[in-house]
Structures are given as structure tokens and as C-alpha cells.
Amino acid sequence: MRVERRNYTREFKVNVVQAYESGKSVAELTREYDIHANLLYKWAQEYRNNPTGAFRGSGHDSKSDTEKESRIAELEQMIGRLTMEVDFLKKALKHAEGVLATKTQNNGQS
């Protein structure tokens, strides 16, 4: 069984290390970010040794490309649906304004 290696962005690593250095426990951070304690210690040491140059590799977000693509597709569908709803409501508002204008004119003539 092959375990896929995860890559993390520099921003993610810095956030985790800063949370660790601000006093959060290792156990709490490993649960929250789903990382191994040894990885946290390694990142913290690298960051302490060279804060500006740490984590300059080619890290990626923890979400896979397929997860990102499916989320984008989901959001695009939502945008399409909401656009259709807005168009429908605009037309309904124009129709309602026309009906009200007609009733107002008819009431004024009587």
C-alpha cells in the first residue's frame, strides 16, 4: 500500500510554527493540522535557524488538484444558478411594476 506524500505551502508551515511558538501544544497542533509531531519539530527548527529563508521549496496546498477542480466546478454551477435566479427576479420585478402601474392608472381614471 502506497502512502501519498503531502506537500505544504510555505505559508501553511509558517502559520503552524508560529502557532507552536505562541504556546499551542504539539498535540493540539498535530490534531488540528493533521501532521506528525516530528514534522512540526523539523519545521520549527528550520524556521528558528533561518526565518526568512525557511521553507523555500516547491510546496503545495494540502488539497489535491482534483479536489480544487471539483470545488471550482461546483462554484461555477452555483454562479450559473444564481445568475439565472437574478435574471428571473429582474423580469418578475419588471412585470410586477407594470401590473402595479396599470392598476394605479385604472384607479386614477375611475
Biopython code that builds the backbone (N, CA, C, O; Angstrom):
import numpy as np
from Bio.PDB.StructureBuilder import StructureBuilder

atoms = [
    (1, "MET", "N", (0.841, -1.172, 0.000)),
    (1, "MET", "CA", (0.000, 0.000, 0.000)),
    (1, "MET", "C", (0.885, 1.233, 0.000)),
    (1, "MET", "O", (1.748, 1.393, 0.863)),
    (2, "ARG", "N", (0.664, 2.099, -0.971)),
    (2, "ARG", "CA", (1.490, 3.284, -1.131)),
    (2, "ARG", "C", (0.823, 4.473, -0.435)),
    (2, "ARG", "O", (-0.363, 4.736, -0.636)),
    (3, "VAL", "N", (1.586, 5.176, 0.372)),
    (3, "VAL", "CA", (1.088, 6.367, 1.042)),
    (3, "VAL", "C", (1.565, 7.577, 0.241)),
    (3, "VAL", "O", (2.754, 7.722, -0.042)),
    (4, "GLU", "N", (0.618, 8.441, -0.117)),
    (4, "GLU", "CA", (0.971, 9.617, -0.909)),
    (4, "GLU", "C", (1.590, 10.674, -0.007)),
    (4, "GLU", "O", (1.059, 10.999, 1.054)),
    (5, "ARG", "N", (2.710, 11.195, -0.446)),
    (5, "ARG", "CA", (3.411, 12.220, 0.306)),
    (5, "ARG", "C", (2.709, 13.558, 0.115)),
    (5, "ARG", "O", (2.387, 13.947, -1.007)),
    (6, "ARG", "N", (2.476, 14.250, 1.212)),
    (6, "ARG", "CA", (1.809, 15.551, 1.139)),
    (6, "ARG", "C", (2.848, 16.661, 1.136)),
    (6, "ARG", "O", (3.885, 16.566, 1.792)),
    (7, "ASN", "N", (2.553, 17.701, 0.393)),
    (7, "ASN", "CA", (3.400, 18.885, 0.357)),
    (7, "ASN", "C", (2.599, 20.067, 0.883)),
    (7, "ASN", "O", (1.396, 20.167, 0.642)),
    (8, "TYR", "N", (3.266, 20.956, 1.598)),
    (8, "TYR", "CA", (2.592, 22.091, 2.204)),
    (8, "TYR", "C", (3.235, 23.385, 1.721)),
    (8, "TYR", "O", (4.426, 23.422, 1.412)),
    (9, "THR", "N", (2.437, 24.441, 1.661)),
    (9, "THR", "CA", (2.960, 25.740, 1.253)),
    (9, "THR", "C", (3.797, 26.332, 2.375)),
    (9, "THR", "O", (3.693, 25.930, 3.534)),
    (10, "ARG", "N", (4.616, 27.282, 2.008)),
    (10, "ARG", "CA", (5.431, 27.989, 2.990)),
    (10, "ARG", "C", (4.530, 28.668, 4.012)),
    (10, "ARG", "O", (4.799, 28.634, 5.212)),
    (11, "GLU", "N", (3.455, 29.288, 3.522)),
    (11, "GLU", "CA", (2.527, 29.993, 4.402)),
    (11, "GLU", "C", (1.930, 29.055, 5.448)),
    (11, "GLU", "O", (1.816, 29.415, 6.619)),
    (12, "PHE", "N", (1.552, 27.858, 5.023)),
    (12, "PHE", "CA", (0.985, 26.875, 5.937)),
    (12, "PHE", "C", (2.000, 26.520, 7.021)),
    (12, "PHE", "O", (1.669, 26.499, 8.207)),
    (13, "LYS", "N", (3.247, 26.238, 6.607)),
    (13, "LYS", "CA", (4.285, 25.853, 7.556)),
    (13, "LYS", "C", (4.568, 26.975, 8.552)),
    (13, "LYS", "O", (4.707, 26.730, 9.750)),
    (14, "VAL", "N", (4.651, 28.197, 8.052)),
    (14, "VAL", "CA", (4.926, 29.338, 8.933)),
    (14, "VAL", "C", (3.790, 29.514, 9.932)),
    (14, "VAL", "O", (4.037, 29.770, 11.110)),
    (15, "ASN", "N", (2.544, 29.380, 9.474)),
    (15, "ASN", "CA", (1.401, 29.505, 10.387)),
    (15, "ASN", "C", (1.452, 28.460, 11.493)),
    (15, "ASN", "O", (1.189, 28.764, 12.657)),
    (16, "VAL", "N", (1.789, 27.231, 11.126)),
    (16, "VAL", "CA", (1.858, 26.153, 12.117)),
    (16, "VAL", "C", (2.986, 26.434, 13.120)),
    (16, "VAL", "O", (2.797, 26.292, 14.328)),
    (17, "VAL", "N", (4.147, 26.828, 12.618)),
    (17, "VAL", "CA", (5.295, 27.098, 13.504)),
    (17, "VAL", "C", (4.991, 28.285, 14.418)),
    (17, "VAL", "O", (5.323, 28.252, 15.603)),
    (18, "GLN", "N", (4.374, 29.314, 13.887)),
    (18, "GLN", "CA", (4.046, 30.475, 14.718)),
    (18, "GLN", "C", (3.027, 30.112, 15.796)),
    (18, "GLN", "O", (3.106, 30.611, 16.919)),
    (19, "ALA", "N", (2.081, 29.256, 15.462)),
    (19, "ALA", "CA", (1.120, 28.799, 16.471)),
    (19, "ALA", "C", (1.844, 28.003, 17.558)),
    (19, "ALA", "O", (1.535, 28.139, 18.742)),
    (20, "TYR", "N", (2.802, 27.177, 17.155)),
    (20, "TYR", "CA", (3.599, 26.387, 18.102)),
    (20, "TYR", "C", (4.409, 27.305, 19.015)),
    (20, "TYR", "O", (4.453, 27.110, 20.229)),
    (21, "GLU", "N", (5.042, 28.298, 18.417)),
    (21, "GLU", "CA", (5.888, 29.196, 19.200)),
    (21, "GLU", "C", (5.072, 30.166, 20.060)),
    (21, "GLU", "O", (5.602, 30.758, 21.001)),
    (22, "SER", "N", (3.800, 30.327, 19.742)),
    (22, "SER", "CA", (2.958, 31.197, 20.561)),
    (22, "SER", "C", (2.405, 30.464, 21.782)),
    (22, "SER", "O", (1.743, 31.065, 22.628)),
    (23, "GLY", "N", (2.683, 29.156, 21.866)),
    (23, "GLY", "CA", (2.304, 28.432, 23.066)),
    (23, "GLY", "C", (1.345, 27.277, 22.878)),
    (23, "GLY", "O", (1.057, 26.565, 23.840)),
    (24, "LYS", "N", (0.839, 27.067, 21.674)),
    (24, "LYS", "CA", (-0.045, 25.923, 21.452)),
    (24, "LYS", "C", (0.751, 24.632, 21.609)),
    (24, "LYS", "O", (1.923, 24.568, 21.235)),
    (25, "SER", "N", (0.119, 23.616, 22.156)),
    (25, "SER", "CA", (0.820, 22.353, 22.380)),
    (25, "SER", "C", (1.009, 21.593, 21.070)),
    (25, "SER", "O", (0.253, 21.769, 20.114)),
    (26, "VAL", "N", (2.024, 20.753, 21.049)),
    (26, "VAL", "CA", (2.313, 19.936, 19.878)),
    (26, "VAL", "C", (1.132, 19.015, 19.587)),
    (26, "VAL", "O", (0.738, 18.846, 18.433)),
    (27, "ALA", "N", (0.577, 18.429, 20.622)),
    (27, "ALA", "CA", (-0.555, 17.510, 20.443)),
    (27, "ALA", "C", (-1.740, 18.230, 19.806)),
    (27, "ALA", "O", (-2.389, 17.699, 18.905)),
    (28, "GLU", "N", (-2.010, 19.419, 20.271)),
    (28, "GLU", "CA", (-3.124, 20.198, 19.732)),
    (28, "GLU", "C", (-2.889, 20.533, 18.257)),
    (28, "GLU", "O", (-3.800, 20.414, 17.438)),
    (29, "LEU", "N", (-1.681, 20.947, 17.925)),
    (29, "LEU", "CA", (-1.372, 21.320, 16.544)),
    (29, "LEU", "C", (-1.364, 20.118, 15.604)),
    (29, "LEU", "O", (-1.819, 20.220, 14.464)),
    (30, "THR", "N", (-0.854, 18.989, 16.070)),
    (30, "THR", "CA", (-0.824, 17.811, 15.205)),
    (30, "THR", "C", (-2.236, 17.328, 14.885)),
    (30, "THR", "O", (-2.506, 16.865, 13.777)),
    (31, "ARG", "N", (-3.130, 17.440, 15.862)),
    (31, "ARG", "CA", (-4.533, 17.077, 15.605)),
    (31, "ARG", "C", (-5.199, 18.089, 14.681)),
    (31, "ARG", "O", (-5.888, 17.717, 13.731)),
    (32, "GLU", "N", (-4.987, 19.368, 14.965)),
    (32, "GLU", "CA", (-5.649, 20.427, 14.207)),
    (32, "GLU", "C", (-5.216, 20.438, 12.740)),
    (32, "GLU", "O", (-6.044, 20.615, 11.846)),
    (33, "TYR", "N", (-3.924, 20.250, 12.497)),
    (33, "TYR", "CA", (-3.405, 20.349, 11.130)),
    (33, "TYR", "C", (-3.121, 18.996, 10.478)),
    (33, "TYR", "O", (-2.676, 18.933, 9.332)),
    (34, "ASP", "N", (-3.379, 17.921, 11.214)),
    (34, "ASP", "CA", (-3.186, 16.570, 10.697)),
    (34, "ASP", "C", (-1.757, 16.367, 10.185)),
    (34, "ASP", "O", (-1.537, 15.946, 9.050)),
    (35, "ILE", "N", (-0.804, 16.676, 11.049)),
    (35, "ILE", "CA", (0.612, 16.476, 10.731)),
    (35, "ILE", "C", (1.259, 15.691, 11.859)),
    (35, "ILE", "O", (0.711, 15.609, 12.958)),
    (36, "HIS", "N", (2.428, 15.113, 11.591)),
    (36, "HIS", "CA", (3.158, 14.349, 12.599)),
    (36, "HIS", "C", (3.986, 15.304, 13.454)),
    (36, "HIS", "O", (4.467, 16.327, 12.966)),
    (37, "ALA", "N", (4.148, 14.968, 14.716)),
    (37, "ALA", "CA", (4.891, 15.815, 15.649)),
    (37, "ALA", "C", (6.327, 16.040, 15.170)),
    (37, "ALA", "O", (6.849, 17.149, 15.285)),
    (38, "ASN", "N", (6.971, 14.989, 14.632)),
    (38, "ASN", "CA", (8.353, 15.152, 14.160)),
    (38, "ASN", "C", (8.446, 16.193, 13.046)),
    (38, "ASN", "O", (9.434, 16.921, 12.949)),
    (39, "LEU", "N", (7.427, 16.257, 12.219)),
    (39, "LEU", "CA", (7.400, 17.236, 11.147)),
    (39, "LEU", "C", (7.315, 18.653, 11.724)),
    (39, "LEU", "O", (7.974, 19.574, 11.240)),
    (40, "LEU", "N", (6.504, 18.807, 12.751)),
    (40, "LEU", "CA", (6.381, 20.106, 13.407)),
    (40, "LEU", "C", (7.718, 20.537, 14.016)),
    (40, "LEU", "O", (8.125, 21.690, 13.877)),
    (41, "TYR", "N", (8.394, 19.608, 14.690)),
    (41, "TYR", "CA", (9.691, 19.936, 15.283)),
    (41, "TYR", "C", (10.708, 20.320, 14.198)),
    (41, "TYR", "O", (11.486, 21.258, 14.370)),
    (42, "LYS", "N", (10.690, 19.593, 13.098)),
    (42, "LYS", "CA", (11.602, 19.878, 11.990)),
    (42, "LYS", "C", (11.337, 21.272, 11.417)),
    (42, "LYS", "O", (12.270, 22.039, 11.181)),
    (43, "TRP", "N", (10.063, 21.595, 11.197)),
    (43, "TRP", "CA", (9.709, 22.916, 10.671)),
    (43, "TRP", "C", (10.113, 24.017, 11.643)),
    (43, "TRP", "O", (10.635, 25.053, 11.229)),
    (44, "ALA", "N", (9.874, 23.797, 12.935)),
    (44, "ALA", "CA", (10.208, 24.802, 13.944)),
    (44, "ALA", "C", (11.712, 25.059, 13.970)),
    (44, "ALA", "O", (12.147, 26.207, 14.061)),
    (45, "GLN", "N", (12.508, 23.990, 13.891)),
    (45, "GLN", "CA", (13.960, 24.151, 13.887)),
    (45, "GLN", "C", (14.423, 24.896, 12.638)),
    (45, "GLN", "O", (15.260, 25.795, 12.724)),
    (46, "GLU", "N", (13.889, 24.530, 11.492)),
    (46, "GLU", "CA", (14.258, 25.194, 10.242)),
    (46, "GLU", "C", (13.886, 26.676, 10.295)),
    (46, "GLU", "O", (14.645, 27.527, 9.832)),
    (47, "TYR", "N", (12.742, 26.974, 10.849)),
    (47, "TYR", "CA", (12.284, 28.363, 10.930)),
    (47, "TYR", "C", (13.144, 29.177, 11.904)),
    (47, "TYR", "O", (13.462, 30.335, 11.636)),
    (48, "ARG", "N", (13.517, 28.565, 13.036)),
    (48, "ARG", "CA", (14.377, 29.258, 14.003)),
    (48, "ARG", "C", (15.761, 29.547, 13.426)),
    (48, "ARG", "O", (16.338, 30.603, 13.686)),
    (49, "ASN", "N", (16.289, 28.610, 12.645)),
    (49, "ASN", "CA", (17.625, 28.778, 12.068)),
    (49, "ASN", "C", (17.665, 29.856, 10.988)),
    (49, "ASN", "O", (18.673, 30.550, 10.855)),
    (50, "ASN", "N", (16.598, 30.009, 10.222)),
    (50, "ASN", "CA", (16.585, 30.973, 9.127)),
    (50, "ASN", "C", (15.140, 31.370, 8.800)),
    (50, "ASN", "O", (14.554, 30.840, 7.856)),
    (51, "PRO", "N", (14.561, 32.300, 9.577)),
    (51, "PRO", "CA", (13.149, 32.640, 9.390)),
    (51, "PRO", "C", (12.806, 33.150, 7.983)),
    (51, "PRO", "O", (11.747, 32.816, 7.452)),
    (52, "THR", "N", (13.671, 33.938, 7.385)),
    (52, "THR", "CA", (13.344, 34.489, 6.062)),
    (52, "THR", "C", (13.580, 33.488, 4.947)),
    (52, "THR", "O", (12.903, 33.547, 3.920)),
    (53, "GLY", "N", (14.517, 32.575, 5.120)),
    (53, "GLY", "CA", (14.837, 31.630, 4.056)),
    (53, "GLY", "C", (14.221, 30.252, 4.237)),
    (53, "GLY", "O", (14.398, 29.374, 3.393)),
    (54, "ALA", "N", (13.503, 30.061, 5.327)),
    (54, "ALA", "CA", (12.917, 28.745, 5.600)),
    (54, "ALA", "C", (11.785, 28.423, 4.638)),
    (54, "ALA", "O", (11.045, 29.311, 4.212)),
    (55, "PHE", "N", (11.660, 27.167, 4.307)),
    (55, "PHE", "CA", (10.544, 26.630, 3.511)),
    (55, "PHE", "C", (10.484, 27.230, 2.107)),
    (55, "PHE", "O", (9.407, 27.619, 1.654)),
    (56, "ARG", "N", (11.576, 27.310, 1.437)),
    (56, "ARG", "CA", (11.580, 27.882, 0.089)),
    (56, "ARG", "C", (11.430, 26.830, -0.997)),
    (56, "ARG", "O", (11.667, 27.122, -2.169)),
    (57, "GLY", "N", (11.044, 25.624, -0.638)),
    (57, "GLY", "CA", (10.856, 24.551, -1.617)),
    (57, "GLY", "C", (9.615, 24.781, -2.445)),
    (57, "GLY", "O", (9.037, 25.868, -2.435)),
    (58, "SER", "N", (9.215, 23.764, -3.153)),
    (58, "SER", "CA", (8.033, 23.870, -4.022)),
    (58, "SER", "C", (6.840, 23.200, -3.365)),
    (58, "SER", "O", (6.314, 22.216, -3.885)),
    (59, "GLY", "N", (6.415, 23.719, -2.242)),
    (59, "GLY", "CA", (5.281, 23.147, -1.534)),
    (59, "GLY", "C", (3.972, 23.426, -2.233)),
    (59, "GLY", "O", (3.875, 24.338, -3.055)),
    (60, "HIS", "N", (2.972, 22.640, -1.904)),
    (60, "HIS", "CA", (1.642, 22.778, -2.482)),
    (60, "HIS", "C", (0.636, 22.855, -1.353)),
    (60, "HIS", "O", (0.945, 22.512, -0.212)),
    (61, "ASP", "N", (-0.554, 23.299, -1.665)),
    (61, "ASP", "CA", (-1.635, 23.261, -0.691)),
    (61, "ASP", "C", (-1.914, 21.815, -0.329)),
    (61, "ASP", "O", (-1.575, 20.899, -1.078)),
    (62, "SER", "N", (-2.530, 21.618, 0.816)),
    (62, "SER", "CA", (-2.820, 20.256, 1.239)),
    (62, "SER", "C", (-3.948, 19.630, 0.420)),
    (62, "SER", "O", (-4.114, 18.411, 0.450)),
    (63, "LYS", "N", (-4.727, 20.431, -0.312)),
    (63, "LYS", "CA", (-5.787, 19.882, -1.155)),
    (63, "LYS", "C", (-5.201, 19.465, -2.498)),
    (63, "LYS", "O", (-4.338, 20.148, -3.051)),
    (64, "SER", "N", (-5.672, 18.353, -3.009)),
    (64, "SER", "CA", (-5.186, 17.877, -4.297)),
    (64, "SER", "C", (-5.795, 18.700, -5.425)),
    (64, "SER", "O", (-6.778, 19.415, -5.230)),
    (65, "ASP", "N", (-5.197, 18.588, -6.605)),
    (65, "ASP", "CA", (-5.694, 19.324, -7.764)),
    (65, "ASP", "C", (-7.111, 18.900, -8.128)),
    (65, "ASP", "O", (-7.925, 19.733, -8.527)),
    (66, "THR", "N", (-7.410, 17.614, -7.994)),
    (66, "THR", "CA", (-8.763, 17.161, -8.344)),
    (66, "THR", "C", (-9.793, 17.726, -7.372)),
    (66, "THR", "O", (-10.911, 18.049, -7.776)),
    (67, "GLU", "N", (-9.430, 17.850, -6.099)),
    (67, "GLU", "CA", (-10.347, 18.445, -5.123)),
    (67, "GLU", "C", (-10.598, 19.909, -5.467)),
    (67, "GLU", "O", (-11.724, 20.397, -5.377)),
    (68, "LYS", "N", (-9.534, 20.601, -5.861)),
    (68, "LYS", "CA", (-9.669, 22.010, -6.228)),
    (68, "LYS", "C", (-10.525, 22.160, -7.478)),
    (68, "LYS", "O", (-11.382, 23.041, -7.543)),
    (69, "GLU", "N", (-10.298, 21.307, -8.467)),
    (69, "GLU", "CA", (-11.062, 21.379, -9.708)),
    (69, "GLU", "C", (-12.534, 21.088, -9.469)),
    (69, "GLU", "O", (-13.396, 21.742, -10.056)),
    (70, "SER", "N", (-12.835, 20.116, -8.615)),
    (70, "SER", "CA", (-14.238, 19.803, -8.344)),
    (70, "SER", "C", (-14.897, 20.951, -7.581)),
    (70, "SER", "O", (-16.073, 21.248, -7.794)),
    (71, "ARG", "N", (-14.150, 21.587, -6.704)),
    (71, "ARG", "CA", (-14.695, 22.746, -5.979)),
    (71, "ARG", "C", (-14.963, 23.902, -6.940)),
    (71, "ARG", "O", (-15.983, 24.581, -6.822)),
    (72, "ILE", "N", (-14.058, 24.130, -7.886)),
    (72, "ILE", "CA", (-14.243, 25.180, -8.888)),
    (72, "ILE", "C", (-15.485, 24.890, -9.723)),
    (72, "ILE", "O", (-16.288, 25.789, -9.974)),
    (73, "ALA", "N", (-15.645, 23.644, -10.152)),
    (73, "ALA", "CA", (-16.814, 23.269, -10.947)),
    (73, "ALA", "C", (-18.101, 23.492, -10.150)),
    (73, "ALA", "O", (-19.094, 23.981, -10.687)),
    (74, "GLU", "N", (-18.075, 23.135, -8.887)),
    (74, "GLU", "CA", (-19.234, 23.325, -8.014)),
    (74, "GLU", "C", (-19.585, 24.809, -7.900)),
    (74, "GLU", "O", (-20.757, 25.181, -7.970)),
    (75, "LEU", "N", (-18.572, 25.649, -7.726)),
    (75, "LEU", "CA", (-18.804, 27.086, -7.608)),
    (75, "LEU", "C", (-19.290, 27.691, -8.919)),
    (75, "LEU", "O", (-20.127, 28.593, -8.918)),
    (76, "GLU", "N", (-18.763, 27.190, -10.040)),
    (76, "GLU", "CA", (-19.231, 27.675, -11.339)),
    (76, "GLU", "C", (-20.704, 27.334, -11.555)),
    (76, "GLU", "O", (-21.457, 28.143, -12.096)),
    (77, "GLN", "N", (-21.115, 26.133, -11.132)),
    (77, "GLN", "CA", (-22.525, 25.755, -11.225)),
    (77, "GLN", "C", (-23.382, 26.671, -10.361)),
    (77, "GLN", "O", (-24.465, 27.092, -10.768)),
    (78, "MET", "N", (-22.888, 26.974, -9.169)),
    (78, "MET", "CA", (-23.626, 27.841, -8.274)),
    (78, "MET", "C", (-23.769, 29.241, -8.884)),
    (78, "MET", "O", (-24.836, 29.849, -8.795)),
    (79, "ILE", "N", (-22.707, 29.747, -9.497)),
    (79, "ILE", "CA", (-22.764, 31.061, -10.142)),
    (79, "ILE", "C", (-23.799, 31.053, -11.258)),
    (79, "ILE", "O", (-24.577, 31.998, -11.387)),
    (80, "GLY", "N", (-23.818, 30.003, -12.060)),
    (80, "GLY", "CA", (-24.794, 29.890, -13.132)),
    (80, "GLY", "C", (-26.220, 29.883, -12.616)),
    (80, "GLY", "O", (-27.094, 30.556, -13.161)),
    (81, "ARG", "N", (-26.444, 29.121, -11.565)),
    (81, "ARG", "CA", (-27.786, 29.038, -10.980)),
    (81, "ARG", "C", (-28.198, 30.386, -10.408)),
    (81, "ARG", "O", (-29.329, 30.827, -10.614)),
    (82, "LEU", "N", (-27.305, 31.035, -9.702)),
    (82, "LEU", "CA", (-27.632, 32.333, -9.105)),
    (82, "LEU", "C", (-27.866, 33.400, -10.173)),
    (82, "LEU", "O", (-28.717, 34.272, -10.001)),
    (83, "THR", "N", (-27.117, 33.335, -11.271)),
    (83, "THR", "CA", (-27.323, 34.267, -12.375)),
    (83, "THR", "C", (-28.709, 34.093, -12.957)),
    (83, "THR", "O", (-29.397, 35.075, -13.240)),
    (84, "MET", "N", (-29.123, 32.847, -13.138)),
    (84, "MET", "CA", (-30.470, 32.579, -13.662)),
    (84, "MET", "C", (-31.535, 33.093, -12.695)),
    (84, "MET", "O", (-32.539, 33.659, -13.129)),
    (85, "GLU", "N", (-31.331, 32.905, -11.396)),
    (85, "GLU", "CA", (-32.285, 33.385, -10.408)),
    (85, "GLU", "C", (-32.393, 34.902, -10.432)),
    (85, "GLU", "O", (-33.493, 35.449, -10.352)),
    (86, "VAL", "N", (-31.260, 35.582, -10.543)),
    (86, "VAL", "CA", (-31.256, 37.051, -10.591)),
    (86, "VAL", "C", (-32.006, 37.533, -11.829)),
    (86, "VAL", "O", (-32.818, 38.454, -11.749)),
    (87, "ASP", "N", (-31.730, 36.908, -12.973)),
    (87, "ASP", "CA", (-32.423, 37.289, -14.212)),
    (87, "ASP", "C", (-33.932, 37.086, -14.068)),
    (87, "ASP", "O", (-34.715, 37.948, -14.467)),
    (88, "PHE", "N", (-34.341, 35.952, -13.500)),
    (88, "PHE", "CA", (-35.760, 35.669, -13.297)),
    (88, "PHE", "C", (-36.400, 36.727, -12.402)),
    (88, "PHE", "O", (-37.485, 37.231, -12.694)),
    (89, "LEU", "N", (-35.712, 37.057, -11.305)),
    (89, "LEU", "CA", (-36.270, 38.033, -10.365)),
    (89, "LEU", "C", (-36.344, 39.432, -10.974)),
    (89, "LEU", "O", (-37.271, 40.186, -10.681)),
    (90, "LYS", "N", (-35.375, 39.780, -11.819)),
    (90, "LYS", "CA", (-35.438, 41.074, -12.506)),
    (90, "LYS", "C", (-36.666, 41.140, -13.408)),
    (90, "LYS", "O", (-37.378, 42.144, -13.423)),
    (91, "LYS", "N", (-36.909, 40.069, -14.159)),
    (91, "LYS", "CA", (-38.070, 40.016, -15.046)),
    (91, "LYS", "C", (-39.367, 40.061, -14.234)),
    (91, "LYS", "O", (-40.316, 40.746, -14.615)),
    (92, "ALA", "N", (-39.406, 39.334, -13.121)),
    (92, "ALA", "CA", (-40.600, 39.326, -12.277)),
    (92, "ALA", "C", (-40.852, 40.714, -11.694)),
    (92, "ALA", "O", (-42.001, 41.143, -11.591)),
    (93, "LEU", "N", (-39.802, 41.405, -11.318)),
    (93, "LEU", "CA", (-39.948, 42.758, -10.775)),
    (93, "LEU", "C", (-40.490, 43.715, -11.833)),
    (93, "LEU", "O", (-41.369, 44.527, -11.545)),
    (94, "LYS", "N", (-39.971, 43.624, -13.054)),
    (94, "LYS", "CA", (-40.474, 44.469, -14.137)),
    (94, "LYS", "C", (-41.954, 44.183, -14.395)),
    (94, "LYS", "O", (-42.746, 45.106, -14.588)),
    (95, "HIS", "N", (-42.316, 42.910, -14.397)),
    (95, "HIS", "CA", (-43.713, 42.531, -14.608)),
    (95, "HIS", "C", (-44.591, 43.088, -13.491)),
    (95, "HIS", "O", (-45.660, 43.639, -13.756)),
    (96, "ALA", "N", (-44.146, 42.947, -12.250)),
    (96, "ALA", "CA", (-44.914, 43.438, -11.108)),
    (96, "ALA", "C", (-45.054, 44.953, -11.165)),
    (96, "ALA", "O", (-46.121, 45.486, -10.858)),
    (97, "GLU", "N", (-43.996, 45.651, -11.552)),
    (97, "GLU", "CA", (-44.058, 47.110, -11.680)),
    (97, "GLU", "C", (-45.070, 47.502, -12.750)),
    (97, "GLU", "O", (-45.816, 48.465, -12.578)),
    (98, "GLY", "N", (-45.098, 46.747, -13.872)),
    (98, "GLY", "CA", (-46.074, 47.008, -14.939)),
    (98, "GLY", "C", (-47.495, 46.808, -14.471)),
    (98, "GLY", "O", (-48.376, 47.614, -14.772)),
    (99, "VAL", "N", (-47.723, 45.726, -13.730)),
    (99, "VAL", "CA", (-49.058, 45.442, -13.213)),
    (99, "VAL", "C", (-49.488, 46.534, -12.246)),
    (99, "VAL", "O", (-50.627, 46.997, -12.303)),
    (100, "LEU", "N", (-48.597, 46.948, -11.362)),
    (100, "LEU", "CA", (-48.925, 48.000, -10.396)),
    (100, "LEU", "C", (-49.194, 49.321, -11.096)),
    (100, "LEU", "O", (-50.111, 50.052, -10.723)),
    (101, "ALA", "N", (-48.396, 49.625, -12.109)),
    (101, "ALA", "CA", (-48.596, 50.875, -12.855)),
    (101, "ALA", "C", (-49.950, 50.867, -13.536)),
    (101, "ALA", "O", (-50.643, 51.884, -13.545)),
    (102, "THR", "N", (-50.340, 49.732, -14.109)),
    (102, "THR", "CA", (-51.634, 49.617, -14.778)),
    (102, "THR", "C", (-52.769, 49.788, -13.778)),
    (102, "THR", "O", (-53.739, 50.486, -14.072)),
    (103, "LYS", "N", (-52.674, 49.174, -12.615)),
    (103, "LYS", "CA", (-53.705, 49.283, -11.584)),
    (103, "LYS", "C", (-53.800, 50.723, -11.092)),
    (103, "LYS", "O", (-54.896, 51.234, -10.866)),
    (104, "THR", "N", (-52.673, 51.363, -10.930)),
    (104, "THR", "CA", (-52.664, 52.751, -10.453)),
    (104, "THR", "C", (-53.335, 53.652, -11.482)),
    (104, "THR", "O", (-54.107, 54.539, -11.116)),
    (105, "GLN", "N", (-53.053, 53.440, -12.754)),
    (105, "GLN", "CA", (-53.679, 54.243, -13.808)),
    (105, "GLN", "C", (-55.173, 54.007, -13.861)),
    (105, "GLN", "O", (-55.949, 54.949, -14.022)),
    (106, "ASN", "N", (-55.585, 52.745, -13.725)),
    (106, "ASN", "CA", (-57.015, 52.410, -13.761)),
    (106, "ASN", "C", (-57.757, 52.994, -12.564)),
    (106, "ASN", "O", (-58.897, 53.438, -12.698)),
    (107, "ASN", "N", (-57.127, 52.995, -11.412)),
    (107, "ASN", "CA", (-57.760, 53.564, -10.206)),
    (107, "ASN", "C", (-57.868, 55.081, -10.325)),
    (107, "ASN", "O", (-58.820, 55.672, -9.816)),
    (108, "GLY", "N", (-56.919, 55.709, -10.982)),
    (108, "GLY", "CA", (-56.955, 57.164, -11.158)),
    (108, "GLY", "C", (-58.012, 57.600, -12.145)),
    (108, "GLY", "O", (-58.486, 58.734, -12.070)),
    (109, "GLN", "N", (-58.401, 56.731, -13.077)),
    (109, "GLN", "CA", (-59.395, 57.077, -14.115)),
    (109, "GLN", "C", (-60.820, 56.887, -13.619)),
    (109, "GLN", "O", (-61.739, 57.488, -14.175)),
    (110, "SER", "N", (-61.030, 56.087, -12.611)),
    (110, "SER", "CA", (-62.391, 55.787, -12.182)),
    (110, "SER", "C", (-63.034, 56.899, -11.444)),
    (110, "SER", "O", (-64.185, 56.776, -11.024)),
]
sb = StructureBuilder()
sb.init_structure("model")
sb.init_model(0)
sb.init_chain("A")
sb.init_seg("    ")
for serial, (resi, resn, name, xyz) in enumerate(atoms, 1):
    if name == "N":
        sb.init_residue(resn, " ", resi, " ")
    sb.init_atom(name, np.array(xyz, "f"), 0.0, 1.0, " ", f" {name:<3s}", serial, name[0])
structure = sb.get_structure()
